[in-house]
Amino acid sequence: MEDMGHGGGAIQQMNLEDVSPATRLLEKRRQMFEVQEALETQKEEFARREELFKRREDALRKQDLELQQQLIRFNKFLQENDSKTARAEKKAKEEKILGEQKAQEIHEKTHEHDELVNKKDEMKAILDKNLVYE
């Protein structure tokens, strides 16, 4: 009964046949207890590994959620940036058109002013000519 390691099963088997049924029962109970202990150890190891995997899974889920939130924020930033760019381009286009309109208006007013100055000069010349007759 001392040799209970590997390969000692045949010797143990022979010894168990030579002993009383009560001793055989005790030996079987001992073997069953060892098997039960090994099973409990495996269950504990399985539970430990399962807990470790759950923690890793939770960490990955948290990381995934954080990445999704960052993606949402980044997409929002891009949309806002595109919107600002579109507004700035529209404003620049409107200002360009307004600038061209003002330049045209200045050109027209300058031309009108030049015509009025010419007309004034003509009228002054007529007035100076007519003042001679006074």
C-alpha positions in Angstrom: 0.0 0.0 0.0 3.0 2.3 0.3 3.6 2.4 -3.5 0.6 4.3 -4.9 2.3 6.0 -7.8 2.2 5.1 -11.4 2.9 1.6 -12.4 2.1 0.3 -8.9 -1.5 -0.6 -9.8 -0.8 -4.3 -10.5 1.0 -4.8 -7.2 -1.6 -2.9 -5.4 -4.3 -4.9 -7.1 -2.7 -8.1 -5.9 -2.3 -6.8 -2.4 -6.0 -5.7 -2.4 -7.1 -9.3 -3.2 -5.2 -10.6 -0.2 -6.8 -8.1 2.3 -10.1 -8.1 4.0 -13.2 -6.5 2.3 -13.2 -3.7 4.8 -9.6 -2.8 3.9 -10.5 -2.9 0.2 -13.5 -0.7 0.9 -11.3 1.8 2.7 -8.8 1.7 -0.2 -11.5 2.3 -2.7 -12.8 5.2 -0.6 -9.3 6.6 -0.4 -9.0 6.4 -4.2 -12.4 7.9 -4.7 -11.4 10.8 -2.3 -8.2 11.4 -4.4 -10.2 11.5 -7.6 -12.7 13.8 -5.9 -9.8 16.1 -4.7 -8.4 16.1 -8.2 -11.8 17.0 -9.6 -12.2 19.8 -7.1 -8.7 21.1 -8.0 -9.7 21.0 -11.7 -13.0 22.8 -10.9 -11.1 25.5 -8.9 -8.6 25.9 -11.8 -11.5 26.1 -14.3 -13.3 28.7 -12.1 -10.1 30.7 -11.7 -9.4 30.6 -15.5 -13.1 31.4 -16.2 -12.9 34.5 -13.9 -9.7 35.6 -15.7 -11.4 35.2 -19.1 -14.4 37.2 -17.8 -12.1 40.0 -16.6 -10.3 40.0 -20.0 -13.7 40.0 -21.8 -14.9 42.9 -19.6 -11.7 44.8 -20.3 -12.1 44.2 -24.0 -15.8 45.3 -23.9 -14.8 48.4 -22.0 -12.1 49.1 -24.5 -14.4 48.5 -27.4 -17.0 50.8 -25.9 -14.4 53.5 -25.4 -13.2 53.1 -29.0 -16.8 53.4 -30.3 -17.3 56.6 -28.2 -14.1 58.0 -29.6 -15.3 57.1 -33.1 -18.6 58.9 -32.5 -16.8 62.0 -31.2 -14.4 62.0 -34.1 -17.2 61.6 -36.6 -19.1 64.5 -34.9 -15.9 66.5 -35.1 -15.5 65.8 -38.8 -19.2 66.7 -39.5 -18.8 69.9 -37.6 -15.6 70.7 -39.4 -17.2 70.0 -42.8 -20.2 72.2 -41.8 -17.9 75.0 -40.7 -15.9 74.6 -44.0 -19.1 74.7 -46.0 -20.3 77.9 -44.2 -16.9 79.5 -44.6 -16.8 78.7 -48.3 -20.4 80.0 -48.7 -19.5 83.2 -46.8 -16.3 83.7 -48.9 -18.3 83.3 -52.1 -20.9 85.7 -50.9 -18.3 88.2 -49.9 -16.5 87.8 -53.3 -19.8 88.5 -55.1 -20.5 91.5 -52.8 -17.0 92.8 -53.5 -17.5 92.5 -57.2 -20.8 94.3 -56.9 -19.2 97.1 -54.9 -16.4 97.4 -57.4 -19.0 97.6 -60.2 -20.9 100.2 -58.2 -17.7 102.2 -57.6 -16.9 102.1 -61.3 -20.4 103.3 -62.2 -20.4 106.1 -59.6 -16.9 107.2 -60.8 -18.1 107.3 -64.3 -21.3 109.2 -63.2 -19.1 111.6 -61.2 -16.8 112.2 -64.2 -19.9 112.9 -66.4 -21.2 115.4 -63.8 -17.8 117.1 -63.6 -17.7 117.4 -67.4 -21.3 118.7 -67.4 -20.4 121.2 -64.7 -17.4 122.4 -66.6 -19.5 122.8 -69.8 -22.1 124.7 -67.8 -19.5 126.9 -66.2 -18.0 127.6 -69.6 -21.5 128.6 -70.9 -22.0 130.7 -67.8 -18.7 132.4 -68.2 -19.5 133.1 -71.8 -22.9 134.5 -70.9 -21.5 136.6 -68.1 -19.7 138.6 -70.7 -23.1 139.9 -71.9 -24.2 141.2 -68.6 
